[in-house]
Amino acid sequence: MKFGAAVLRSYESPFTVEEVTLEAGPAVDEVLVRVAGCGMCRTDLAVRRSAGRSPLPAVLGHEGSGIVVEVGGPDTGLSVGDHVVLSFDSCGHCRTCKDAAPAYCDSFASLNLYGGRGTNTARFVDAAGRELAPRWFGQSSFAEYAVVLARNAVRVDPSLPLELLGPLGCGFLTGAGAVLNSFGAGPGDTVAVFGAGAVGLAAVMAATAAGAVTVAVDRHPERLALAERFHALPVHAASSDLPGRIRRLTDGGAQYALDTTGSARLINDALRALRPTGHLGLVARLHTALSLEPGTLDRGRRMSHICEGDAVPGLLIPRLTALWRAGRFPFDQLTRTYPLTGVNEAERDCDAGRVVKPVLIPHSGS
């Protein structure tokens, strides 16, 4: 089967939209999906900063949504014509997977970043017959079609805007899940979100939907204006005595804080903005050593890393679409669509902060 895909051939080069070949159809536990849209996530672009780790050339993309066009076996739980949102891969049988924590799967890195499922992975080859890297995050959905494990495809109502739903499988899932799952925030709680990008704004929306008082911290006025539209109290990251200002806005300190920036300074500020027993969640990968200032973890405060919003995608994605229907999680307001051939423009706009969440549309007229 031949179709178009955006291929990254080197860590420094732009994407090239090429014809690729899928050499075999879905295995017994897989489905073939016609991709309606795929969000561009910072993790896709971070491949350029981790040269030598994620194998290239590759088809990236891991926030796909689409329509099932072929099932590999009778027990996938999906049918041809189903609308689905695709999420990350996991082994399904290690201790953390069995404990309903697939984001902490023992094989998460190998399955999603560094090699996929080996000989069991359907092979992509380019026009010259050269093999492309195995499935990125179990999807490789910067393409017109994707082969995924059926259990990583979440069925959604066909009346939903399918082409925009892909980011619910990763970026929006991460921010919203941190608030709803990791923190369990509810009415009367206080949440401070550091960084108003896609993950941070999803957290803001989820915190507001949960009834929490929400503070958003960023250095870009336009991002703060977006957060304020979603009922957050905006605070500029360069404000003098940033922790003190947040404590005043939250009547003594935030119960929960989420850092999406990876900035050591802001992480320390977030800890100092917490009330006693407060919880800081980190979702950004740290690239330097983190030194904590004295006293930041005193009085029962704690800090943890959160991956994929501590979510079981099959449970959280329907919850988020229900909130969207109710007008309480307007994630579509964060998206801008591009044709698949505009993948490099989407990357430039994402890097420059001109767009919160680019979504690639592989099929014209989709």
C-alpha positions as CSV (number, residue, x, y, z in Angstrom):
1,M,0.0,0.0,0.0
2,K,1.4,3.4,-1.0
3,F,0.5,6.8,0.5
4,G,2.0,10.1,1.4
5,A,4.0,10.8,4.6
6,A,6.2,13.5,6.1
7,V,9.7,11.9,6.5
8,L,12.4,13.3,8.7
9,R,15.7,12.1,7.2
10,S,18.2,13.9,9.4
11,Y,18.2,15.8,12.7
12,E,19.0,19.0,10.9
13,S,17.0,18.7,7.7
14,P,13.4,19.8,7.0
15,F,10.6,17.2,6.6
16,T,10.1,15.9,3.1
17,V,6.6,14.8,2.0
18,E,7.2,11.5,0.1
19,E,5.4,8.4,-1.1
20,V,6.0,5.5,1.3
21,T,5.0,1.9,1.2
22,L,3.4,-0.1,3.9
23,E,4.6,-3.6,3.2
24,A,1.9,-5.5,5.1
25,G,-1.5,-4.9,6.5
26,P,-2.4,-4.9,10.2
27,A,-1.6,-7.8,12.4
28,V,-4.3,-9.7,14.3
29,D,-4.3,-7.2,17.1
30,E,-3.9,-4.1,14.9
31,V,-6.0,-1.8,12.8
32,L,-5.2,0.4,9.8
33,V,-6.5,4.0,10.2
34,R,-7.0,6.6,7.5
35,V,-5.6,9.7,9.3
36,A,-7.9,12.7,9.4
37,G,-5.6,14.9,11.4
38,C,-2.5,14.8,13.5
39,G,-1.3,17.3,16.1
40,M,2.3,18.4,16.1
41,C,3.7,17.9,19.6
42,R,6.9,19.4,21.1
43,T,8.1,15.8,21.5
44,D,8.1,15.3,17.8
45,L,10.3,18.4,17.4
46,A,12.5,17.4,20.3
47,V,13.9,14.6,18.1
48,R,16.2,17.2,16.6
49,R,17.7,17.9,20.0
50,S,18.4,14.3,20.8
51,A,20.5,13.3,17.8
52,G,21.7,9.7,17.9
53,R,18.9,8.4,20.1
54,S,15.6,8.3,18.1
55,P,16.4,6.4,14.9
56,L,16.1,8.2,11.5
57,P,14.9,8.4,8.8
58,A,11.4,8.2,10.3
59,V,7.8,9.1,10.0
60,L,7.0,11.0,13.2
61,G,3.6,12.1,14.6
62,H,1.9,10.7,17.6
63,E,-1.3,12.8,18.0
64,G,-3.4,11.1,15.3
65,S,-7.1,10.7,14.8
66,G,-8.9,9.0,11.9
67,I,-11.2,6.3,10.6
68,V,-10.6,2.6,10.8
69,V,-10.4,1.2,7.3
70,E,-9.1,-2.4,8.0
71,V,-9.0,-4.6,11.1
72,G,-6.4,-7.3,11.5
73,G,-8.5,-9.8,13.3
74,P,-12.0,-10.5,14.7
75,D,-11.1,-9.5,18.3
76,T,-9.8,-6.0,18.0
77,G,-13.0,-4.5,19.5
78,L,-13.1,-2.1,16.6
79,S,-14.9,-2.1,13.2
80,V,-14.3,-0.6,9.8
81,G,-15.7,2.9,9.9
82,D,-15.1,3.6,13.5
83,H,-13.8,7.0,14.4
84,V,-10.7,6.8,16.7
85,V,-8.2,8.9,18.6
86,L,-4.7,7.3,18.7
87,S,-2.5,7.3,21.8
88,F,0.9,6.1,23.0
89,D,2.1,2.5,23.0
90,S,2.6,0.3,26.0
91,C,3.3,-3.4,26.5
92,G,0.0,-4.2,28.4
93,H,1.5,-6.8,30.6
94,C,4.2,-5.3,32.9
95,R,3.3,-4.4,36.5
96,T,2.6,-0.7,35.8
97,C,0.4,-1.5,32.8
98,K,-1.6,-4.0,34.9
99,D,-1.9,-1.3,37.6
100,A,-3.6,1.0,35.0
101,A,-0.5,3.2,34.6
102,P,0.5,2.6,30.9
103,A,2.5,5.8,30.7
104,Y,5.0,4.2,33.1
105,C,5.2,1.0,31.1
106,D,8.6,-0.8,31.6
107,S,9.0,-0.7,27.8
108,F,7.7,2.8,27.2
109,A,10.9,4.3,25.8
110,S,11.7,1.3,23.6
111,L,8.2,1.1,22.2
112,N,7.6,4.8,21.7
113,L,11.0,6.3,21.0
114,Y,13.7,3.9,20.1
115,G,12.6,1.0,18.0
116,G,8.9,0.0,18.2
117,R,7.9,-3.6,18.3
118,G,10.9,-5.0,16.3
119,T,10.0,-7.8,13.9
120,N,6.3,-7.5,14.8
121,T,6.1,-4.0,13.4
122,A,4.6,-3.4,10.0
123,R,7.4,-2.0,7.8
124,F,7.5,1.4,6.1
125,V,9.8,1.8,3.1
126,D,10.5,4.8,0.9
127,A,10.4,5.0,-2.8
128,A,13.9,3.6,-3.1
129,G,13.0,0.6,-0.9
130,R,14.9,1.8,2.1
131,E,13.3,1.0,5.4
132,L,12.1,3.9,7.6
133,A,12.3,3.7,11.4
134,P,9.7,1.7,13.3
135,R,6.4,3.2,14.4
136,W,6.9,6.5,16.4
137,F,4.8,6.3,19.6
138,G,3.1,3.3,18.0
139,Q,1.6,5.5,15.2
140,S,3.9,7.5,12.9
141,S,0.8,9.5,12.0
142,F,2.4,12.4,10.0
143,A,1.0,10.4,7.2
144,E,-2.2,9.5,5.3
145,Y,-2.5,6.1,7.0
146,A,-1.2,4.6,10.3
147,V,-1.1,1.1,11.7
148,V,-1.7,0.9,15.4
149,L,-2.5,-1.6,18.1
150,A,-6.2,-1.7,18.5
151,R,-6.0,-1.1,22.2
152,N,-4.3,2.2,21.6
153,A,-7.1,3.4,19.4
154,V,-10.0,5.0,21.4
155,R,-13.4,5.0,19.7
156,V,-15.1,8.4,19.7
157,D,-18.5,9.6,18.6
158,P,-18.6,10.3,14.8
159,S,-20.3,13.6,15.3
160,L,-17.2,15.1,16.9
161,P,-14.7,17.1,14.8
162,L,-12.5,14.2,14.1
163,E,-9.6,16.1,12.4
164,L,-9.0,18.1,15.6
165,L,-9.2,15.3,18.1
166,G,-5.7,13.9,17.8
167,P,-4.0,16.1,20.5
168,L,-6.4,14.5,23.0
169,G,-4.1,11.5,22.7
170,C,-1.0,13.2,24.1
171,G,-0.6,17.0,24.6
172,F,-4.1,17.9,25.8
173,L,-4.3,14.5,27.6
174,T,-1.1,15.4,29.5
175,G,-2.2,18.8,30.7
176,A,-5.8,17.8,31.5
177,G,-4.8,14.5,33.0
178,A,-2.3,16.1,35.4
179,V,-5.1,18.2,36.8
180,L,-7.9,15.7,36.8
181,N,-6.0,12.5,37.5
182,S,-2.6,13.3,39.2
183,F,-4.0,16.2,41.3
184,G,-7.6,15.2,41.4
185,A,-8.4,18.9,41.6
186,G,-11.9,19.9,42.4
187,P,-14.1,22.8,43.5
188,G,-12.3,25.1,46.0
189,D,-8.9,23.9,45.1
190,T,-6.2,26.2,43.7
191,V,-4.0,25.4,40.7
192,A,-1.0,27.4,39.3
193,V,0.1,26.4,35.8
194,F,3.6,27.5,34.7
195,G,3.8,27.8,30.9
196,A,0.7,28.5,28.7
197,G,1.5,26.3,25.8
198,A,-0.7,23.4,24.6
199,V,-0.1,21.3,27.7
200,G,-0.4,24.2,30.1
201,L,-3.6,25.7,28.5
202,A,-5.2,22.2,28.5
203,A,-4.4,22.1,32.3
204,V,-5.9,25.6,32.7
205,M,-9.1,24.4,30.9
206,A,-9.3,21.3,33.0
207,A,-8.7,23.1,36.3
208,T,-11.4,25.6,35.4
209,A,-13.8,22.8,34.4
210,A,-13.1,21.1,37.7
211,G,-14.1,24.3,39.6
212,A,-10.6,25.2,40.8
213,V,-9.2,28.7,41.1
214,T,-6.6,28.8,38.4
215,V,-3.4,30.9,37.9
216,A,-1.5,30.9,34.6
217,V,2.1,32.0,34.4
218,D,3.9,32.8,31.1
219,R,6.2,35.4,29.6
220,H,4.1,36.0,26.4
221,P,1.2,38.4,26.8
222,E,-0.8,36.7,24.0
223,R,-0.6,33.4,25.8
224,L,-1.7,35.0,29.1
225,A,-4.6,36.5,27.2
226,L,-5.6,33.1,26.0
227,A,-5.4,31.7,29.6
228,E,-7.5,34.6,30.8
229,R,-10.1,33.7,28.2
230,F,-10.3,30.3,29.8
231,H,-10.9,32.0,33.2
232,A,-7.3,31.8,34.6
233,L,-5.8,34.6,36.6
234,P,-2.8,35.7,34.4
235,V,0.6,36.4,35.9
236,H,3.7,37.4,33.9
237,A,6.7,35.1,34.5
238,A,9.0,38.1,35.1
239,S,6.8,39.6,37.8
240,S,8.7,40.6,40.9
241,D,8.2,38.2,43.8
242,L,6.3,35.8,41.6
243,P,5.7,33.2,44.4
244,G,4.3,35.9,46.7
245,R,2.0,37.2,44.0
246,I,0.6,33.7,43.4
247,R,0.2,33.1,47.1
248,R,-1.8,36.3,47.4
249,L,-4.0,35.3,44.4
250,T,-4.7,31.9,45.9
251,D,-5.3,32.9,49.5
252,G,-2.1,31.6,51.0
253,G,-0.7,29.4,48.3
254,A,-1.7,27.0,45.5
255,Q,-2.6,23.5,46.5
256,Y,-1.3,22.3,43.2
257,A,1.2,23.6,40.6
258,L,2.1,22.2,37.2
259,D,5.3,23.1,35.5
260,T,5.4,22.7,31.7
261,T,8.6,24.7,31.2
262,G,11.5,22.7,32.6
263,S,12.9,26.0,33.9
264,A,14.8,25.5,37.2
265,R,14.0,29.1,38.3
266,L,10.3,28.6,37.7
267,I,10.3,25.2,39.4
268,N,11.7,26.8,42.5
269,D,9.2,29.6,42.2
270,A,6.4,27.0,41.8
271,L,7.5,25.2,45.0
272,R,7.6,28.5,46.9
273,A,4.1,29.4,45.7
274,L,2.6,26.2,47.2
275,R,0.7,26.1,50.4
276,P,1.8,23.5,53.0
277,T,1.1,19.9,51.7
278,G,1.0,21.3,48.2
279,H,2.0,19.2,45.2
280,L,4.1,20.3,42.2
281,G,3.9,18.2,39.1
282,L,6.6,18.3,36.4
283,V,5.8,17.4,32.8
284,A,8.7,18.9,30.9
285,R,11.9,17.0,30.6
286,L,14.8,18.5,32.4
287,H,18.0,19.1,30.4
288,T,20.1,20.4,33.2
289,A,20.7,19.6,36.9
290,L,17.9,20.9,39.1
291,S,19.0,22.6,42.3
292,L,16.3,23.3,44.8
293,E,16.5,26.3,47.0
294,P,16.5,25.7,50.8
295,G,13.0,25.3,52.3
296,T,11.2,24.7,49.1
297,L,10.1,21.2,50.0
298,D,9.4,21.9,53.7
299,R,6.0,21.6,55.4
300,G,4.7,18.6,53.5
301,R,5.2,20.0,50.0
302,R,6.1,17.4,47.4
303,M,7.2,17.2,43.8
304,S,6.7,14.4,41.2
305,H,7.1,13.8,37.5
306,I,3.9,13.2,35.5
307,C,3.9,11.4,32.2
308,E,0.9,11.5,29.8
309,G,-1.3,12.9,32.6
310,D,-1.3,9.6,34.5
311,A,-4.0,8.7,32.0
312,V,-5.6,5.6,30.8
313,P,-6.5,7.1,27.3
314,G,-9.6,5.0,26.9
315,L,-11.0,6.6,30.1
316,L,-9.8,10.2,29.9
317,I,-10.4,10.9,26.2
318,P,-14.2,10.3,26.4
319,R,-14.2,12.4,29.5
320,L,-12.5,15.3,27.7
321,T,-14.8,15.0,24.6
322,A,-17.8,15.1,27.0
323,L,-16.4,18.3,28.6
324,W,-15.9,19.8,25.1
325,R,-19.6,19.1,24.2
326,A,-20.6,20.9,27.4
327,G,-18.5,23.9,26.4
328,R,-16.1,23.3,29.3
329,F,-13.0,22.1,27.5
330,P,-12.7,24.2,24.3
331,F,-9.5,22.6,23.0
332,D,-10.4,23.4,19.4
333,Q,-9.7,27.1,20.2
334,L,-6.0,26.2,20.5
335,T,-5.6,24.5,17.1
336,R,-4.6,25.7,13.6
337,T,-4.8,23.3,10.7
338,Y,-2.1,22.9,8.0
339,P,-2.0,20.5,5.0
340,L,0.5,17.7,5.4
341,T,2.6,19.5,2.7
342,G,2.8,22.4,5.2
343,V,4.6,20.4,7.8
344,N,7.6,22.6,7.8
345,E,5.6,25.8,8.1
346,A,3.7,24.2,11.0
347,E,7.1,23.5,12.7
348,R,8.3,27.0,12.2
349,D,5.1,28.5,13.5
350,C,5.2,26.2,16.5
351,D,8.8,27.0,17.3
352,A,8.1,30.8,17.0
353,G,5.1,30.6,19.2
354,R,2.7,31.7,16.5
355,V,0.4,28.8,17.0
356,V,-0.4,26.8,20.2
357,K,-1.2,23.4,18.5
358,P,-0.6,22.8,14.8
359,V,-2.7,20.0,13.3
360,L,-1.7,18.5,10.0
361,I,-4.5,17.4,7.7
362,P,-3.1,14.6,5.4
363,H,-6.0,14.3,3.0
364,S,-7.3,17.3,1.1
365,G,-11.0,17.8,1.7
366,S,-10.8,15.9,5.0
